[in-house]
Amino acid sequence: MKTSQIKVFLAVVRNGTIASAARELNRSRTTVSTMLAALEDDLGVELFERTGNQLHLTPIGSAIVTDCRRFDQVAGQIRARCQHHLSGAESVLRIARDDALPEAAWRDILRQLKTRFPQTSLSVYLAPPRELPTLVRNQSVDVAYGLMPELQSEGYQWFRELADVRMLTVAAPDHPLSQLKRVTQDDLVSHTEVTLAYMNNARVEAESPETANYLAFTQYELIRDAVIEGAGWADLPLPLIAEALRQQQLTVIRHRSAQWWKVFSTLESEQAQGGAVVGWLAGALEEYLEVEH
């Protein structure tokens, strides 16, 4: 029993005649008839009753139609996976990322990825930027993306800068800092800072707070929402807060260092380097950051 014979059987089921099935398959009627007969010989049963040019399924023929459709589907999946492998695309990819980019942007990019590489299975883990290098180094993931600290490409990891991301010091419009014509460092220190938290040697730490009075969260989105609600001020990436700025939920405070830059980067493990999916994803992220921000 061959997959080509099953395809012929299903084509005849759909069309009802050898001639129509041959036209669908772009084969001669003799070839279709021979392949159908060979399948019946292999199975040892008659699959069709013949009335003139019309073919009608026998009871056993009807009984195996669903199984044959499943067989054909599985055979197609096997072929697709093999072609996927031959193309150089990864079969499984484990990704870690921060949330410096909007979730909608990530969903759209991953949707495009799955359309282009439908056989690649993805796992995506959200983590603070400072935890990303450790996840790659410990081989917990294959590749990481985010505003992680600058690293050197060495050993089994490859670090690449994708784009500069503008960071803005922001507060809610009715926050006291937003009312000042000029914000000094003393003003910042006297108000609650909302900053990132991350795991360091099994301890949760705040990332470089400029004041002893702070709130620390593991995600930029949580920081953004807390600032919108008036909990304090924060340094946040423009791609994540662009909409909140347009809707005047946030305002950039008047501090001399209220605008600065971080680098959005990728860190790839040795296994991920040169992969077709990893390469495409880095390019898509780079294009998004260049076009949108």
N, C-alpha and C positions, 0 to 999 in steps of 0.2 A: 504494500500500500504506500503510494507516494503522495506528497502534497499536491503535485500537479494533477493527479487523478481525482483527489478530493475537490480541487477547484473546478474540474470539469463536471463532476457530479452535481455540485452546487449550482453551476451555471445552467445545467439542464433542468434542475428543480425550478430555478427562477423563470426559465423561458418556456419549458414544456416541450421543446423540439430540439433535435440535434442541430438543425440548420440555424435556428435562432441563437443557440448556445455558441455555435461556431463563429457567428458574426460578432457576438459579444467578446469572445476570447481572441478574435482575429486569427483563427485557425481554420483549417479545412474541415469539412464534415467528416471526411474519412479519419482524420486524426482524432477528432472528438469521439467518434464512434468506437475507434480502436481503444482509446484510453479508458472509456467507460466500460467496455467489455473486459479489459484487463483488470479493472477494479473489481468487477463482479467475480472474475475468476479468482482473484486473490482472496476475496471474502467468502467465496463459495456460496453466494446467494444471488438471486435476481433482484435488482433494485427497482426495475421499472417493468410495467406491463405495456406492451406496444400495441397500439390501435391505429393502424395507418401510420401517419407521420407523427401522431401524438404519443407522448410518453406519460404514463401515470405511475406514481409511486406505488410499489407493493407495500404490504404491511411492514416488512422489515426495513424497506427503504425509508418509509415515514418515520420509523422508530429511531433511525440513526442520523436524521437530518440535523438535529440540534447538536449532537456530538461532533458531526463533521464541521459544522460552523465553528464550534469551539476549537476543534483541531486546526482549522484554517487560521483562526485568530492567533492561537498560540504560535503557530509556525511563522506568522507575520511578525510577531513580537521577537521571536528568536532571530529572524533575519535582521530586524531593525537594530537589535542590541549588538549584533556582530558588526553591522555597518557603522554603528556608533563607535564601537571600539576601534575599528580600522581608521576612522576619521581622526583619532587622537583625542577625542573628547572624554572627559572623566565620567565614569559610571556613577560614582558617589562623590559628593563634595561637602565637606563640613566647614561652615563659615561662622566666624565670630565677627561682630560689628558693634559699634556704638550707635547712639541715636542722634548724631549730629545732623543727619539729613532727615527730612520729614518721612513719616511712615508711608505716605502716599507715593513718594518718589521711589522708595525701596520696593513697594508692592508692584509698581509699574515696571521697574527694571527686572525684577524676578519673574514677572509674567512674560516679558520679552525673552528672558533667558530660557524659560521652559518651552516657549514656542520654538526657539532656535535649536535647543538641545532637549527634546522631549524625553530622552532616555536617561538623562542625568538626574539622580536623586539628590535632593538638597536637604541639609539640616542647617538651620540658622540659629545662632545663640547670641543674645543681646548681653553686652557686658560694658562696664566702664572703660574708658580709653586706656587707663593704666594697667588694666588686667589683660588686655589683648595680647601683648608680646608673650606673657607667660603661658597663655593658652596655646599659642603656636609652638613655643619652645618645649612645652610638655607633651606636644603632639595630641592635645585634646581636640584641636581643629587643624584643618589644612591651610587655611588662609584667614587673615583678619583685615578689616577695613575700619578706619576711623581717625580721630584726632589724637593718635597715640604719640608718646614721646619720640623724639628723633632717635633713630637707632643706626647702628652700623651693620651692613650686610656682611655676615661672616658665618662660618660653619655651615649649618644646614638650613639657614634662613636667608631670605632675600627681601630687603626693604626697598620700597620704591615710593617716591612722592608723586601723588596724582594731581593735586591742585592746592592752591592757597585758599583758605576759608577765612573770611572776615569775622572777627569776634567783636561784639559790642557790649558795653557796660550799660545795663538797662534796669529800669524800675517801673512800677506802675505809675500812670500819669498823676495820681493823687498822692504818691509817696513824697515825703519831705525832700528827698534828694532831687526829685523832678521839678521842684519849685525853685531851686537855687539857680541863680544866673551863672555861678561858677562853683564847681564842686572841688574841694580840696581833698587831700589824702586823709586829713583829720576828719572831714565829713564822712568819708567812707568808713573809717574805723569806728565811728560813733553809731553806725547803723548795722543791722544784721545783714551779713552776707549769706547768700544761698549758693552753695558750691557742691562740687562732686565728692562723692564718697567712693572708696574702693577697698578691696581686700588686700592687705599687705601682711604676709607671714601670719595668716590666720587671724588678723586683727583688722577691724574696720577703721579706716583713717579718712580724714578729710584732705582733699587735694589742695595744698598751698593756700589756706585761707589767709586773707590779709588782716583779719581781726579775730580776736578770741571769741567774739559773739557771732556764731554762724549756725546755719542749718545745712546739713550735708545729705545729699541723695545720690543714688547710684545711676540716675538717668537724667540727661538734659531735659527731657520732657517734663519730668517731675519738678525740676528746678524752674523751668519756664512757667508752669502752672502756679507754683507757689509765689513767684514774683508777680504774676498777673493779679493774684489775690492779695497782694500787698505785704507778703511776709518779709521782704527785704529786697536787696539789689543783687545782681549776678552778672557774670560774663558769659554770654551765650553766642553760639554760632548763628550767623545771619540766615543760612538756609532754613533753620528750624523756626526762627521767629519772624521771618519776613511777613507772613500773614498777620501775625499779632501786631506788628508795627503798622501795617496798612490799616488795620481796624482800630488803631490807637488804643490797644490794650496794653501796650508797652511804649516806653519812650527812652531814647538814648540820653543819658545824663550828660551834663556839661562838665566833663572832666577831661584833662589834657590827654589822658591815655584811654579814653572811652572807645577808641577804635584801634584795633591791632589785628594781627594775623596768626593763624595756626595752619599747619599743613595737614591736609587729609591724605593719608598714606595707606599703602597695602603692605602687609608682611606675609610672605609666602613660605611655607615649609619646602624642604627639598622635594618631597613627593608632588607638590602642587606646581612647582616651577615649570613653565613651558606648556602647561595644560591649556587646551583650547577654550574650555569654559572659564577658567581663571583669567585668561587673557582677554576674552570677550567682556567679562564683568568689569575688569579694571578699565577697559576702554569706555564702557557705558557710563561708569561713575565719573570718569574724567570728562566725558562729553556733557553730562548733566551739570557738573559744577562749572564748566566753562560757559555753557549756554545760559544757564539760569542765574548764576550768581558770579 
